[in-house]
């Protein structure tokens, strides 16, 4: 097996372990057994495959929280979020679910960093949403409005909290497009 293929398999397995999915590890192993020493392209149209990229359309928000163990729009969940500059890398963080794109959930990442006093890169738009049980230390949070992330429902690690309807409406109203 080529060195590059081994590296890709190892990277896929490590990302799967970081997300806590045994299926991801099995999938990474299967990717290396596609013949000719080359992994086949992932089907990015469905969850369970490689990250298809951030959502670029108009979000049709939906508010339907239900703390039933399944992730629903209106909830803040913890999941793996890919970095913008390299989708093969990322970190576990809280995300506000705002809708769907086919089988994918759509989410906005949260941060406890105050972007008013410590701004990030130019072009980023953040909205203060206050505190909630999604943060164990009850730090004030902000939600990023200019990046909508596609999330595989199976990669959600846990539900963190339901965001109340008033704050949810303020967030989706700041996105533009249709309202929930």
MITORVEX-636799 format. One line per 8 residues: number of its first residue (from 1); their letters; for each residue y, z, x of N, C-alpha, C. Coordinates in pm, whole numbers, always signed. Example, Ala and Ser with C-alpha at 12.3 -4.5 7.8 and 13.67 -1.06 7.14 Angstrom:
<sites>
1 = as = -569:+780:+1319:-450:+780:+1230:-330:+780:+1320 | -225:+708:+1285:-106:+714:+1367:+3:+787:+1290
</sites>
This chain:
<sites>
1 = xxxxxxxx = -118:+0:+86:+0:+0:+0:+123:+0:+90 | +218:-80:+56:+339:-93:+137:+418:+37:+139 | +487:+60:+249:+565:+182:+266:+670:+198:+155 | +737:+89:+115:+839:+94:+10:+777:+135:-124 | +654:+86:-151:+586:+121:-275:+552:+270:-276 | +502:+321:-164:+471:+463:-155:+597:+547:-179 | +708:+503:-120:+835:+574:-140:+876:+575:-286 | +863:+459:-354:+897:+453:-497:+808:+543:-579
9 = xxxxxxxx = +677:+543:-548:+584:+628:-622:+616:+775:-601 | +643:+812:-478:+677:+951:-448:+805:+990:-520 | +906:+903:-516:+1032:+930:-585:+1011:+946:-735 | +930:+858:-794:+901:+867:-938:+829:+997:-971 | +733:+1033:-888:+658:+1157:-913:+749:+1279:-900 | +837:+1279:-801:+928:+1393:-784:+1024:+1404:-901 | +1076:+1290:-951:+1164:+1295:-1068:+1088:+1345:-1189 | +961:+1303:-1203:+881:+1349:-1316:+858:+1499:-1308
17 = xxxxxxxx = +830:+1550:-1188:+811:+1693:-1171:+940:+1767:-1205 | +1054:+1713:-1162:+1183:+1776:-1191:+1207:+1783:-1341 | +1157:+1680:-1414:+1172:+1680:-1560:+1061:+1759:-1626 | +960:+1798:-1549:+850:+1877:-1604:+753:+1796:-1686 | +732:+1668:-1654:+642:+1586:-1734:+523:+1539:-1653 | +405:+1578:-1695:+284:+1528:-1630:+266:+1380:-1659 | +303:+1337:-1778:+291:+1196:-1814:+371:+1109:-1719 | +488:+1158:-1677:+570:+1083:-1583:+500:+1066:-1450
25 = xxxxxxxx = +426:+1168:-1407:+353:+1160:-1281:+241:+1057:-1295 | +169:+1062:-1409:+63:+963:-1432:+122:+823:-1436 | +236:+807:-1503:+299:+675:-1512:+340:+626:-1374 | +388:+717:-1290:+427:+677:-1154:+305:+627:-1077 | +191:+694:-1095:+68:+649:-1029:+23:+514:-1080 | +33:+492:-1211:-6:+364:-1269:+85:+251:-1220 | +213:+283:-1196:+307:+180:-1153:+265:+118:-1021 | +198:+193:-937:+155:+142:-808:+27:+60:-816
33 = xxxxxxxx = -41:+60:-932:-166:-13:-946:-149:-141:-1026 | -40:-213:-1004:-15:-334:-1081:-49:-461:-1003 | -110:-446:-888:-152:-563:-812:-46:-610:-715 | -91:-681:-613:-4:-742:-512:+89:-641:-445 | +56:-511:-451:+135:-410:-383:+275:-393:-440 | +298:-438:-564:+433:-432:-621:+425:-370:-760 | +516:-279:-789:+520:-218:-921:+581:-317:-1020 | +526:-319:-1142:+582:-410:-1244:+714:-353:-1294
41 = xxxxxxxx = +806:-436:-1342:+933:-386:-1395:+908:-297:-1516 | +984:-190:-1526:+970:-99:-1639:+1030:-161:-1764 | +974:-125:-1881:+1029:-169:-2008:+1140:-73:-2043 | +1264:-114:-2024:+1378:-23:-2044:+1426:-21:-2188 | +1352:-86:-2278:+1391:-86:-2418:+1338:+35:-2493 | +1255:+113:-2429:+1195:+226:-2499:+1191:+349:-2410 | +1196:+467:-2473:+1183:+591:-2395:+1050:+593:-2321 | +1046:+671:-2215:+927:+682:-2133:+928:+582:-2019
49 = xxxxxxxx = +1027:+496:-2017:+1039:+397:-1911:+1160:+431:-1825 | +1192:+343:-1732:+1306:+367:-1643:+1435:+378:-1725 | +1532:+445:-1669:+1660:+462:-1738:+1726:+326:-1759 | +1761:+293:-1884:+1816:+160:-1912:+1964:+146:-1883 | +2027:+252:-1840:+2171:+250:-1815:+2245:+322:-1927 | +2368:+357:-1899:+2450:+427:-1998:+2476:+336:-2118 | +2499:+397:-2233:+2530:+325:-2355:+2673:+275:-2348 | +2694:+147:-2378:+2827:+89:-2367:+2885:+46:-2501
57 = xxxxxxxx = +2811:+61:-2609:+2858:+18:-2740:+2943:+125:-2807 | +2969:+102:-2935:+3041:+199:-3017:+2939:+297:-3074 | +2962:+425:-3052:+2871:+529:-3101:+2892:+546:-3251 | +2782:+541:-3325:+2786:+577:-3466:+2733:+720:-3473 | +2824:+817:-3477:+2781:+957:-3468:+2703:+1002:-3591 | +2621:+1101:-3567:+2541:+1160:-3674:+2534:+1310:-3647 | +2554:+1390:-3750:+2545:+1535:-3737:+2426:+1580:-3822 | +2318:+1618:-3755:+2196:+1657:-3826:+2117:+1761:-3747
65 = xxxxxxxx = +2183:+1872:-3706:+2111:+1971:-3626:+2003:+2042:-3706 | +1892:+2069:-3640:+1781:+2141:-3701:+1702:+2204:-3586 | +1719:+2331:-3566:+1652:+2399:-3454:+1502:+2412:-3481 | +1435:+2297:-3479:+1292:+2290:-3508:+1209:+2258:-3385 | +1271:+2258:-3270:+1200:+2225:-3147:+1216:+2079:-3108 | +1264:+1996:-3199:+1290:+1855:-3169:+1441:+1836:-3152 | +1483:+1755:-3056:+1626:+1735:-3035:+1690:+1652:-3147 | +1804:+1698:-3196:+1875:+1631:-3306:+2023:+1622:-3275
73 = xxxxxxxx = +2090:+1516:-3325:+2235:+1506:-3307:+2306:+1628:-3367 | +2404:+1678:-3294:+2475:+1800:-3332:+2429:+1920:-3251 | +2321:+1902:-3175:+2269:+2009:-3091:+2310:+1987:-2945 | +2321:+2096:-2874:+2338:+2090:-2729:+2202:+2124:-2671 | +2151:+2032:-2590:+2018:+2046:-2532:+2029:+2041:-2380 | +1924:+2083:-2313:+1917:+2073:-2168:+1820:+1961:-2135 | +1866:+1868:-2050:+1784:+1754:-2012:+1830:+1700:-1878 | +1752:+1610:-1824:+1785:+1545:-1698:+1889:+1438:-1725
81 = xxxxxxxx = +1998:+1439:-1647:+2106:+1341:-1661:+2117:+1264:-1530 | +2102:+1131:-1537:+2112:+1051:-1414:+2255:+1045:-1364 | +2270:+1040:-1233:+2402:+1022:-1173:+2451:+880:-1205 | +2580:+865:-1220:+2639:+734:-1249:+2613:+634:-1137 | +2627:+679:-1014:+2619:+588:-901:+2475:+556:-860 | +2378:+634:-906:+2237:+608:-872:+2151:+668:-983 | +2107:+585:-1075:+2030:+633:-1191:+1893:+688:-1153 | +1848:+667:-1030:+1720:+724:-989:+1734:+870:-950
89 = xxxxxxxx = +1857:+919:-942:+1882:+1059:-910:+1965:+1122:-1021 | +1961:+1253:-1032:+2039:+1321:-1134:+2015:+1470:-1128 | +2049:+1538:-1237:+2025:+1682:-1241:+2011:+1728:-1386 | +1952:+1845:-1403:+1933:+1905:-1533:+2066:+1966:-1577 | +2109:+1934:-1700:+2237:+1988:-1746:+2242:+1987:-1898 | +2338:+2061:-1956:+2352:+2059:-2102:+2418:+1930:-2148 | +2374:+1882:-2264:+2422:+1756:-2321:+2438:+1774:-2471 | +2550:+1729:-2526:+2572:+1728:-2670:+2516:+1597:-2725
97 = xxxxxxxx = +2420:+1606:-2816:+2363:+1488:-2878:+2455:+1442:-2991 | +2488:+1313:-2992:+2584:+1262:-3090:+2528:+1149:-3176 | +2412:+1096:-3145:+2357:+988:-3225:+2234:+927:-3162 | +2203:+803:-3203:+2085:+731:-3153:+2122:+589:-3113 | +2043:+533:-3026:+2044:+391:-2992:+1899:+348:-2998 | +1854:+307:-3116:+1712:+280:-3135:+1635:+408:-3114 | +1533:+407:-3029:+1454:+528:-3006:+1520:+627:-2910 | +1627:+586:-2844:+1697:+673:-2749:+1794:+764:-2822
105 = xxxxxxxx = +1810:+887:-2773:+1918:+975:-2818:+2042:+939:-2738 | +2159:+959:-2797:+2284:+940:-2724:+2348:+1075:-2703 | +2393:+1101:-2581:+2448:+1231:-2550:+2570:+1224:-2459 | +2646:+1333:-2464:+2765:+1350:-2380:+2741:+1475:-2296 | +2755:+1462:-2166:+2727:+1576:-2079:+2837:+1681:-2084 | +2795:+1806:-2064:+2887:+1919:-2063:+2905:+1969:-1920 | +3016:+2038:-1899:+3044:+2099:-1770:+3121:+2228:-1793 | +3096:+2325:-1709:+3175:+2448:-1715:+3294:+2440:-1619
113 = xxxxxxxx = +3304:+2332:-1546:+3418:+2309:-1455:+3542:+2276:-1539 | +3653:+2336:-1505:+3778:+2310:-1577:+3842:+2185:-1518 | +3834:+2076:-1590:+3886:+1949:-1539:+4038:+1937:-1553 | +4102:+2034:-1619:+4248:+2036:-1625:+4305:+2085:-1492 | +4240:+2185:-1433:+4289:+2241:-1308:+4219:+2182:-1186 | +4096:+2132:-1205:+4019:+2071:-1097:+3970:+1935:-1144 | +4056:+1836:-1148:+4016:+1706:-1203:+3906:+1638:-1122 | +3826:+1560:-1193:+3724:+1479:-1129:+3783:+1344:-1091
121 = xxxxxxxx = +3695:+1248:-1067:+3744:+1113:-1032:+3833:+1055:-1142 | +3923:+968:-1103:+4013:+903:-1199:+3933:+832:-1307 | +3987:+832:-1426:+3923:+761:-1537:+3833:+847:-1621 | +3796:+966:-1575:+3711:+1051:-1655:+3794:+1121:-1762 | +3737:+1130:-1882:+3804:+1196:-1993:+3718:+1312:-2041 | +3779:+1430:-2047:+3707:+1552:-2085:+3780:+1619:-2201 | +3704:+1690:-2286:+3759:+1764:-2399:+3704:+1906:-2396 | +3793:+2004:-2406:+3750:+2144:-2411:+3679:+2169:-2544
129 = xxxxxxxx = +3561:+2235:-2537:+3491:+2270:-2661:+3466:+2420:-2672 | +3512:+2497:-2575:+3497:+2642:-2583:+3364:+2692:-2533 | +3325:+2808:-2582:+3203:+2873:-2535:+3093:+2863:-2639 | +2971:+2888:-2594:+2858:+2887:-2685:+2732:+2936:-2616 | +2628:+2952:-2694:+2503:+3007:-2642:+2428:+2909:-2551 | +2475:+2785:-2538:+2412:+2691:-2445:+2435:+2734:-2301 | +2537:+2818:-2276:+2566:+2869:-2142:+2540:+3019:-2140 | +2442:+3061:-2063:+2402:+3202:-2061:+2517:+3294:-2021
137 = xxxxxxxx = +2611:+3244:-1940:+2724:+3326:-1896:+2845:+3311:-1988 | +2831:+3234:-2094:+2937:+3213:-2194:+3067:+3163:-2132 | +3053:+3073:-2034:+3172:+3012:-1973:+3227:+2905:-2067 | +3359:+2885:-2069:+3415:+2775:-2148:+3360:+2642:-2096 | +3332:+2551:-2188:+3275:+2422:-2152:+3367:+2307:-2192 | +3346:+2197:-2124:+3414:+2072:-2157:+3306:+1966:-2173 | +3334:+1867:-2258:+3242:+1757:-2280:+3306:+1629:-2229 | +3227:+1548:-2160:+3281:+1423:-2104:+3275:+1314:-2210
145 = xxxxxxxx = +3389:+1251:-2236:+3401:+1154:-2345:+3383:+1009:-2301 | +3397:+980:-2174:+3396:+840:-2129:+3261:+793:-2077 | +3157:+872:-2092:+3022:+832:-2049:+2921:+877:-2154 | +2857:+779:-2219:+2755:+809:-2319:+2620:+779:-2256 | +2535:+881:-2252:+2408:+874:-2182:+2295:+852:-2281 | +2203:+763:-2245:+2080:+745:-2324:+1980:+849:-2277 | +1913:+913:-2373:+1820:+1020:-2340:+1686:+995:-2407 | +1581:+1003:-2329:+1445:+996:-2382:+1419:+1128:-2454
153 = xxxxxxxx = +1389:+1126:-2585:+1366:+1253:-2657:+1259:+1341:-2592 | +1161:+1278:-2525:+1054:+1354:-2460:+1102:+1425:-2333 | +1217:+1384:-2280:+1265:+1446:-2156:+1354:+1567:-2182 | +1383:+1597:-2308:+1465:+1713:-2340:+1383:+1838:-2309 | +1439:+1921:-2223:+1367:+2041:-2179:+1372:+2151:-2283 | +1489:+2171:-2343:+1500:+2274:-2447:+1627:+2257:-2528 | +1623:+2309:-2649:+1742:+2313:-2732:+1824:+2432:-2688 | +1956:+2413:-2677:+2041:+2522:-2632:+2116:+2587:-2745
161 = xxxxxxxx = +2169:+2508:-2837:+2251:+2562:-2945:+2289:+2449:-3040 | +2337:+2487:-3157:+2398:+2392:-3249:+2548:+2403:-3230 | +2614:+2289:-3214:+2759:+2288:-3207:+2810:+2283:-3351 | +2901:+2371:-3387:+2949:+2374:-3525:+3015:+2241:-3561 | +3018:+2213:-3691:+3065:+2084:-3741:+3210:+2055:-3703 | +3295:+2158:-3702:+3436:+2137:-3669:+3451:+2086:-3526 | +3382:+2151:-3432:+3392:+2106:-3292:+3323:+1971:-3273 | +3211:+1949:-3341:+3142:+1820:-3332:+3236:+1708:-3379
169 = xxxxxxxx = +3302:+1729:-3493:+3395:+1628:-3546:+3510:+1603:-3450 | +3558:+1707:-3383:+3666:+1690:-3285:+3619:+1603:-3168 | +3494:+1625:-3124:+3440:+1547:-3013:+3424:+1401:-3054 | +3356:+1374:-3165:+3331:+1235:-3203:+3462:+1167:-3244 | +3558:+1242:-3296:+3689:+1185:-3327:+3762:+1142:-3202 | +3734:+1208:-3091:+3797:+1172:-2964:+3730:+1052:-2898 | +3607:+1020:-2943:+3535:+904:-2890:+3590:+773:-2942 | +3645:+776:-3063:+3683:+652:-3130:+3563:+598:-3205
177 = xxxx = +3580:+495:-3283:+3469:+437:-3359:+3447:+513:-3489 | +3336:+487:-3557:+3310:+550:-3686:+3288:+700:-3676 | +3314:+769:-3783:+3292:+915:-3787:+3160:+948:-3853 | +3111:+1069:-3822:+2983:+1113:-3878:+2995:+1146:-4025
</sites>
